[in-house]
Each structure stands twice: as structure tokens, then as C-alpha cells.
Amino acid sequence: MAIPFVETIFSSSETTAVAPQANSLLNKSRVPERIDREILKPKAAFFERLKLKLESKTNQLIRGKTKRQTLKHLCLVLALAVFLKNLFGYLHAYLIVHVEEGVARDFRNNLYEHFQNLPLSYFDKNRAGVLISRVTNDVGVLNRSLRVVFTTLVQDLLLVFLYLGILLVLSWRLTLFVIAVLPVTLWIIAKIGLKLRKYSARAQGRMADITSVLQETISGIRVMKAFAMERFEIAKFRQATQRYFNTVMKRIRVGKLASPVTEFWGTAVGLLLLFYGGLQVLEGGVLAPKEFIGFLVVLFSLTDPLKRLGRANSQIQEGLAAGERIFEVLDTRPSIQNSRNALSIREIKEGIRFVDVWFRYENGKNVLKHIELEIKAGETLALVGPTGSGKSTLVDLIPRFYDPYRGRVEIDGIDLRKIELGSLRRLMGIVTQETILFNDTVWNNIAYGVPQMPEEKVIQAAKAANAHDFILKLPQGYQTLIGDRGVRLSGGERQRLAIARAILKNPGLLIFDEATSALDTEAELLVQEAITRLIKGRTSIVIAHRLSTVQSADRIVVLDNGQIVQQGSHQQLMKEDGLYRILYRKQFRDNSNREDFD
């Protein structure tokens, strides 16, 4: 606050600091260097005494100097004022940018960190483009608003108070009239501000829609081109931009009213003062002509900062709307977080247990019902069942991506809600059907989260996942960039990198969620071979659509409509007249007569 205050002082001093010296230089009569005590008595007008004191001090400074010396002194004071004004203006501008960019950086960091702490359920019900817009567009709008606050708002408010102080010195009666009409001005600005905030919030929502469409287009560009939907998507994007344009124009229509309304109201007040003050000069003699002219000059100088404040209100309202959207995210409390005195675990000694687990997604029907299941340490458990039977949901409860609304999941007899989240998830290696790879090198994708991993261990993990040979054939080997989401690799190659990443982590629990369902026969054999090698002697859960991949599991659990309907080995389940045998026969109808059911 000190730097803009000093800058404002020197901004006004360019014209006001030299006035007493100019008056003494150009007038033949001077204000006495010592003021009569009668004038300084309390009954005298305060501002009149202040004005006389300033002029008296000025005369003391130039006492005994010639007109030439006084003129030289006047030029030096003016040059110093301009230099100091620009010096503090530069410091002010630099510090403002430093502060506002620092605030924007901190908001983006806080939003990103908060996203990391929010549960999957939050992202299930919010579009990715909308969340991206909060970090990019909304923080940018807030940043521009802060720039206005730190520059226009602070500096122009100081100028307004400074000019009001000068007006009080010149005529306190006329100044009181100016102050009396200020509430009307503030009311006008407030009314415009309310409408601005509403349209600004709506415009930022429209921009989030544009970001969402753009994000969905880029991520789904292959499908759009495959279905020849380019014209349809262009039309959808144009609709989104048109809605944004319409909302922005409404906001601008209201926002642009602030400056002309403020100026018109200020001019009307100025004309009233011109009439009232002129009467005082002409009839009452209460106000000297030079003081009245000076009062009018300063008063009309006051209109510029008031106009800028009116325009600043528009951007401030945009910033407030953006701030509401940002804090809407920051104020969202994570529904899944560490409990007090959470325990840390490093291995699974006994096993995993589901105790009367019920689960449903928000405002949905039950996806899991009365799940009672125990997975022993070192056991390979396969989950099978029709689409939508709850297999993936059941597995998602183990790393606490979601929490059941009834019942509990335990590891070694400890409720997962009492285990520290970081240690729980570090215990697991997860490979899903939709392989998530990053636009980075092969090496960094395998060593994700452990960048200092020795080279031999990364290569060993790649070999165990049947990935080493194809990696060596890439242009730069392990240092080859694989593109966004691994687009430069085949499905099988991406899956093997994901398995290598899981192997390198050396997890206590391995989870394979439909890891081979989207692969061709050759790729499936390579991936399945890697999985079989990896799960040997390790606690593992395998979700599979192709039943050929789970026949060697220690135990197979069959789910249907969110409930466990069967469990046992492949041979045991084939002997039962149940859902597993029906699913198996559908997949192996051509060779079902070869199976020995006895």
C-alpha cells in the first residue's frame, strides 16, 4: 500500500506541489512568514489555517532568494516530483505483477492439489472440461480482476481521497455537498455491479462449456473421424461459442454503462456546484474567485478516477464471479480422506475381507448387495459375470476409490477407513482395460512414481511383462516418446507397458480389470503369459470377460446383479448347473462337447 500511496502523492504533486512557489514567484504580495496568532485560534476555520500554514512554510523556504533562484528551485522541485512519480510507478507496476501472478500461481496449485484429494465420485459427476476451465479461465479472470484492484482501485481511491482533501482545503462547504451526493453514485455502481456479476458467472460457465467440447473433441477425434462427424462437431462447437458470445455481449452492454453514467452524474453534480458556488462568489463573497476556480478544476479532475473506478467495477464483478466458481471447488470437502491416527501398512499378511458390503453410486440403485467375501493372502481370485454385474465396482472399493454406504472392507482385520490412504494404494498394482499412459518416454511411463529406479530393475520389469523386445525396436528404445495416452503404440504394447509399471512397483496386491479383453489373439497371449508369471504366489484379483484367462485361478467368484451367486474352482463350477457354466458354454460353444464334466 505504501508504494501506490507515494506514487499517488507524487502524481498530484506535479501540479500541486509547485503551486505555492509559483504563487510566491508571480505575486507581488506574499503571505507573511509568521501567521497572526488570531488566525490560528481554534475559532478560525481549520482548512483556512492549514492553507495559510502551507503557504507560510513555502515562503520561509524561499526567503532571501531572487526571482531567478525561486524559478530554478521551482523547476528542480517539479523535475524531482516527476522522477519520483515514475520511479514509484515502476516499482508499483512490478510489485503488482509479482503479487497478481503469484496469487494466480497459488490458486492453480491449490486447485490442482485439491483435485488430487477429491474422490472419483466427484469426477464422475463433473465434466473434465469444466474442471479444466476452473484452473485456466476462471483463475485468469480472477487474476485480471486482482490487477484492477491493485492498480486502478487502490491508486484511484487514493486519488479520490487526495482530491477530496484538496477540495476541503479550498471550500469545506462545497466539499460537503460533493460528499453528500456520493451515496447516489455508489448506489448506481452497486446496481450495475449486481447485474455484471450475474452475467459474468454465466459467461464463465459458457466458457467452461467451450473447454468441455474442445477437450472431448481432442480426446475422441479418432471416433469422430471414423463416423464422419466433423460437420456435426463443428456445428456443436459453434453453438457453444455463440452462446458464450451472446452472454458476453449482455455483460458488456451492462458494464459499458458504468463509465458514461458515472461521468454524466459527475457532470450534473459539477454544474450544480458551478451554479451554487458562483452565487457564493457573486453575492455572498464567502468564496474568493481564484479559490472557486481552483475548486472547479480539482472537482472536474476528480471525474477521471471516478470513471476509472466505474470501469474497474465491471472487472471486479467478473473476478468475484470467477472467485465463487473457484471456491466452489476448494470448499468441496473430500468424502474419502484419512481418519485420525490412520495406520500404515506395508504388506497383506492374512487377506482381504468384505463384510456385508452394500454400495450404490450417488442417487442410483444398489450396485453391490450383501457382499460377503474373503481373499486369502497369496490367493489368485477371479471375478466373472455379465456386464454390469458389479465386478469393477467391487474391486474399486479395495483402494478406496469409493466407500460402501453399508458394511466394511478389511485388510488383515483392519477396516480400510482406518488405514492411511497413501500406504493402502502403494500396496497395490492396478492394470485396467483402458490403459492410461502419459505423453512421455517409455522409460518414464514404466518408472512412473519412482524416477530414481535403477536401470536394471526397469529392464527386468519390461522383460517380465514381455515388453523388452518391442521396446528395443522403437526409434529411441526406452527413451522413445509414445504420444498422448500412448497413441504411437498398439493396444497390446500399451497393456504390456502398464503391466511392467505394475511389476516395477512390486505390489502386495495385483488387480487386473479386463486387462486382455480389448486385445487380439497374439497380443492377448503375450499379455496373459506376463500376467500368469506375475501373479504366481502373489495376492491377485483378476476380472475377466474371456473365461479362458481365469481357468487357472485358485478360486472363481461369479457375480450377477450385484450379488455373489457362485464361487469355486473352474472344475467345481463346471459341474454345477449355474451361471458360470452358461457363460462358459456361450463362449466355447464350438468345443463344449470336449469338456469333461464328470
N, C-alpha and C positions, 0 to 999 in steps of 0.2 A: 504493500500500500504506500510505502514511503516514496518510492521512485515515481509512480504516476502522480502523486501529490506534488512532488518537487517539479516534475515536468509541467504540470498544470500551472504552478506558480510562475515558472519562467515563461510559459506560453502567454500568460496575461501580462507579464512584466514587460514584454516587448513594447507594449503601448502604454502601460500604466506606470511602470517604474520610473520612466523619464519625465512623466508629466509635471511633477513639482519642480524639477530642474528647468524644464522648458518654460514653465510659468515664471520662475525667477529670472530666467535669461531674457525673456521677451517683455516682461512687465517692468515698468519703471519703479513701481512701488513694491516693496517686499513685505511679507508677513514678518512681524517682529521676531527676533531670535528668542526672546523671552516672552511668554504669553502672560497677559494680565491675570492676576490671581482671581479676579472676579469671574473671568470667563471659565476658569477651571473649577468653580464651585459646583457642588452636586446639582444645584438647581439648573445649571446650564445643560443644554441638550448634549447627550453623550456623544453622538456621532459628529456633532459640530466640534466638540473639544478634540475628538480623535483626529479629525481632518486638520485642524489647526496645529496639533502637535506634529503631525507628519510634515507639514509644510515648514514648521519651525525647525525641525531637525535637518531638513534639507538645506535650509538657509545657513545653519551652523556649519554644515559640511563644506559649503562653497564660500564661506566667509573669507573675505580678503582676496578673492580671486577675480581676475578680469573677465570680461565677457568672452574673450577668446579661450581662456583657460576653462571657463564653465562649459563652453561649446565642446572643447576637446573632452572634458570629463563626461559630458552627455553622450558623445559618440562611443567612448570606451564602455560606459555602462550598458548602452544598447548592444554593442558587439558581444560583451560578456554574457548578457541575457540570452542572445541568440545562440551563442556557443553552448551555454549550459542547457538551454532548452533542447538542442539537438543531441547533446551528449546523453542527457537523461532520457530523451525519446528513444535513442538507440538501445540503451540499457533496458528500458521498459519493454520495447518490442522483442528483444532477445529473451528476456526472462518470461514474457508472456508465452512465446512459442515453446520454451523449455517446459513451462508448467503445463500448458494445454496438451502437448504431445506426451508428456509424462502421465497425465491423467488418462489420456486415451489408451496408452500402453497398459496402464494398470487395470483399466476396465476390461480390455480384451483379455489380459492374462487371467483376471478373476473370473470372467465368463467361461473361458476355456477350462480352467481348473474346476469350476462348478459343474460344467458339463461332464467332466470325468467322474465326478462324485454322484451324479444323478443315476438312478436305476434305469434299466432297459425300458420299464413301463413308461417312463417319461418320453422316450424317443419313439415309442410305439404310437403315441397319440399326437406327436408334433412333427410337422413336415421338416425335413432336413434343410430345405431352402430357407424356411422361416427362421430357423435357429442360426443359420449362417448369416442371414441378414441382421440379426441382433448384434453379432460380433463385428460385422463390416459396416453396413449402412447406418444402423442406429448409433453406434459409437462415433461414427464420422459426423453425424448430425449433432450429437451432443458436444463433440469437440469444437465444431463451428460456433455453437452457442456459447461455449466457455470463452472462446476468443472474443466474442462480443462483450461478454460480462467483464473480462479483464481489460479490454481496451475501451470500447465505446461507453459501456455502462459506468465503469469506475471513473474514467477521465472526464466524461461529460457530466456526471453527477458532481464531481469536484468543481468543474467549471460553473455549473449552475449555482452551487453554494457560494463560490467566489464572486460571481456576478451579483448574486443577491446581497452579499456583504458590501460590495461597492455601491449598490443601489441604496442600501441602508445608510451608508455614509452620506450619499448625495441628498436623499429625502426619505426619512423613515415613514412619513405619512403615505406617500405614493407607493412605497415598497409594501406596506401593509395591505394596500389594495391589490397588488400583484399576488401576494401570498394568499389572500382571501379567495382568489379565483382558481388557485392551483388544484383544489379538490375536484373541480369540474373537469379539468384536464386529465387528472388521474382516473376519474370515472370513465371517461371516453376511452382511454388507453386500456383500462381493465376490461371493458365490454368487448373491444376488438380482440384483446388477448384471449378471452374465453373461446371465441369462435376460432381463432387461429390454432389453439391447442387441439380442438376437436378435429379440424381439417388436417392438421399436421400428423396426428395419430393415425388418421385414416390413410393419409398419403404414405406413411411408413409401412402400414400394413399392405398397401398396394405394391410397394417396392419389394416387400418380402415375397409377395406372390410372383413377381417377375423373377426373383432369385430362385424360387422353387421350380418354376417352369424351366429355367435355364439349367439348373442342376439336374433335373430329371431328363432333359434333352441330352445333355452330355453323357450321363451315365447309361442312357438307353438308346444311344444313337444307332447301334447295330440293329436293334429291333425295328426302330423307326424306318431305317433304310430298307430292311428286309420286307416290310409291309408297304413300302412306297407311301409313307405317311408324311412326307416332307411338307406338302402344302397344308395339310391339316394342322401340323405343329406350328407352322409359320402363322397361320390364322389364329391359333390359340395364343401364341406369344404376342401378336399384335393386339388382341383383345386385352391382354394383361397390361400392355404398355398404354393403351388408350384409356383404360380405367385409371391408371396412375396419372396420366396427363389431365384427365377431367378433374380429378381430386386436387392435383397441384394447382390448377387454374382457379379453383374455388378458393384455395388457401391464399393464392397471390392476390386475387380480387379483394379479399378482406384485408390482407396485410398491407397492400399498397394504399389503403385508405388512411393509415396511421399518419404518414407524413403530411399530406395535404390538409387533413382535419386538424392536426396539431398546429400547422402553420396558419391556417385560417383563423383558428381560435386565438392564437397568439397575436395575430394582426388586429383582430377585433378588440382584444384587451388593450393593445398598444394605442389604437385610435381613441378608445375611451380615456386612456391616461393622457393622451395628447390634448383632448378637449378639457379634461378636468385640471391637468397641470397648467395648461395655457391660461385658464381662468384664474388660477392662483397667481400666475406671473403678471397677468394684465390687470387684475382687480385687487387682489389682496396683498401683493408684494411679499407673500410668505416665502416664495422661491425666486432666487435670482435667475435671470435668463441663462447665464452660462451653466449654472447647475442643472437647470431644466433640460437644456440641450444635451449636456453630458449624460443625464439620466436616460433620455430617449435613446442615445447612441448605445449605451450599455444594455438597455432593455431589448432593443432590436438585435443586439449581439447575442442575447440570451436565447433567441428563437432557434439559432443553428444547433446548439447542443440539445435543445428540446426536440427538434425534428429528428436528430440522430437517435435520441432515446426512443422516440416513437417507432423508428425503423428497427432499432435493436429489440424492441419488444416482440416483433414478429419472429426473429431468430431465437429469442429466448423461449418463446412458447413452443417452437419446434423442438428445442432442446429438452424442455420439460416433458413433452410427449415422448421423445426418444428415451429419456431417463425412466419414465414409467414402464416402458417396454423392457428396458434393461433390468430394472429392479424386479420386474415380474418374474424374470428368470432367477436372479440372485436370491430372491426371497423364497424361492421354492425349496422346501426342506427335503433332502433325500429321504425316501421312505426306507431305504436299506442302508444302514450305517453300523459302525462298530458300537457295541454296548460298552458300558463302563467295565473296566478291568477285563477286557476281552483277552482270551487265551491265544497263545501262538502254538501252532502245531507244525511238525516237520515230516511226519510220516503217518501212514494208516497202519495201525498195529492189529486191530480187531476187525474192523469193517465199517460199512455204511448201512444205516438202518432208516427206513421210512416208517413212521408210526402214525397210523390213521390220518394220512395226508389228504387234504382236500384243497383244490386250487381252482380259481377262475380268474380270467382277465377282467379288467375294470369294466363294470356294467355288462358283464357277459354271463353265460351259463357255466356250470361246473365243467371243467376240462379234465380234472382228476377227481376221483371219488374213492374214499376209504382205501387208500393205498397202504398196504402192509407188505414190506419187502426188506429183506436183509441181503447185503452183498458182502461176502467174506473177503478178508484181505488176501490178495493173490489170486482171486477168482476172476474168470472171464465170464461176464454176464451179457447175453444178447437180448435186445428188446425188439420184438417184431409185432406187427399188427397192421390193420388197414390205415389208410391215410386219414389223419385227424383223430387217431385213437389216443393221442396224448404222449407219445414216445419222447419227442423232443422237449416237451414241456416238463416231463418227469426229470429228464437229465438237467434241464436249466435250473432246477431247484438246488442241485448239489453245489455249484459255485455261487449260489445265492444271487443269480441274475434276477430271480423273483423269490418271494417268500410265500409259503402256503398261508391261507387265512385260517386254517384249522389243522391241528396236528403239528408234527415237527420232523425234521431230518437230523440225524445224528451221525457223527464220526467218532468211533471209539467211545460211544455212550455220551458224547458231549453235543448238546444242541448247537447247530451251526450258528445260531444267533449269538452264541457266547464265544465264538471263535473270531479272531481278528481277520478281517476280510483279505488283507494282503497275503497273510500266511496261508489262508484257505485256498486262494486262487493260484498261488505259486506252487501249490501241491499238485496241480492238475495240468495236463496237456490235452488240448481240445482240437480236434480236426473235424471240420464240418463239410457238408456238401458244397456250400458256397465258400470257396477258398478265398480268404482275404489276404492279399499280398500288397506290398507298398511299392510306389514308384521309386525304386531304389535298386541297388545291386543285388545279385543272387546271395552274395555273402551276408549283407546286412539283413536280408529277409530271413535267412536261416538263423543268424545270430541275434535276432530281434530281442531286445531287452537285456542282452549280455554281450555288449560290444567288445569287451576285452577277452573274449573266449579264445583260447589257443587255437592255432590253425589246424593242428592235427585232430582236435575234437570236432571242429566244424566239418572237416572232410570225412571223418569217421561217421558222423551223423548222416551226411549225404549218402555215403556208401550203404549204410543200414537201410535207408529209405529208397534204395535203387535209383538215386538221383545223380550220383557222381559222374557216371558215364555221359549222360546227356549234357551235364553242365560243362564238361571239358570240351564239348563240341560247339559251345556257344562262342561268339566272336572274341570276347574277353574273358571267357571262363567264369570264374566266381565273381569277377568284377563287372560282368555284363549288366547293364540296366534293363529291367524287364518290363518297363512301361506301367501305366496306371492299372492297378489291380492285376498285374502280371499278364497284360494283354498280348505280349510277344511270345508267350509260352502256350503250349497246348493244355487241355484240361488235365491230362494225366501228369504232365510235368509240373503244373501248379500244385496239384494234390501231393505229389512226392516232396516238393519243397515244404509244404505245410507239415508233412509227416516228419521231415528232417528237423524242422523247427521244434516240433514236439519232442523228438528224441533228444535233441541237444539240451532241452530243459531237464531231462531225466526226472520226470514227474512220478509221484507216488500213485497217481490215478490217471489213466488214459481214457479219453472219451472220443469215440468215433461216431459222428452223427451222419449217417448216409454218405460215408466218405467215398464210396465207389459207384454210387447209383447213376452218376451222370457220365461215366466213362465207357469207352468202347472196350471190347473183349481183351485186346492186348494190354491196354493201359490198366484195366481192372486187375489182370493177373499180376502185373508188376506191383501195383499198389497193395493188392491183397497179400502178396508174398511179404512185402515190407511190414504190413500190419501184423501178420501172423508171427513174424520174427520179433516184433516189438512187444507184443502183449504177453509173450511167454513168461510165466512166473510173476506177472505184474497185475495189480488190481485194474481191471479194464471193463468198460461198458461199450458195447458195440450196438448201434442202431442200424438195422439193415432192412432194405426193401427186398433185395435179392437174397432169398433164403439159402442159396448155395454158399454164401460167405459166412454163415453162422453155425453150420453143422458141427464144427469142432469146438464150439463154446462149451464151457463147463455146465452152463445152465442157460436155458432159453425161457424168457418171460413173454407171454402173449398178452397184449392189451387190446381191449375193444371198448369203445365209447367211454374211455377214461377209467376203466377198471381192469384189474388183473383177472383174466379168465382161465389161464393155464400157465404152468411152469414145469420145467423138467428138461432132460436132455433131448436131443433130436430123436433118438430111438424111442424114448418113452412117449414123446408127443405124437410120433407117427403111429403108435399103437392105439392111441386114444381117438375116439370119434369126435374131434373138436375143431376149432377154428384153424389151428396150425396146419392140420392135415389138409383142410380145404384150401388154404393159401398155397401150401406146397404143391398140391395137385394142379392148381391153376397155372403155376409157373413151370411145372415139369410134366405136363400132360402127355408129352410125346414118349417119355420114358418111365412113366409111373408104374408100368407093369413089371419093371425090373426091380423095384423096391421090395425088400423082404420085410413084411410087416410082422412076421412071427418072432 
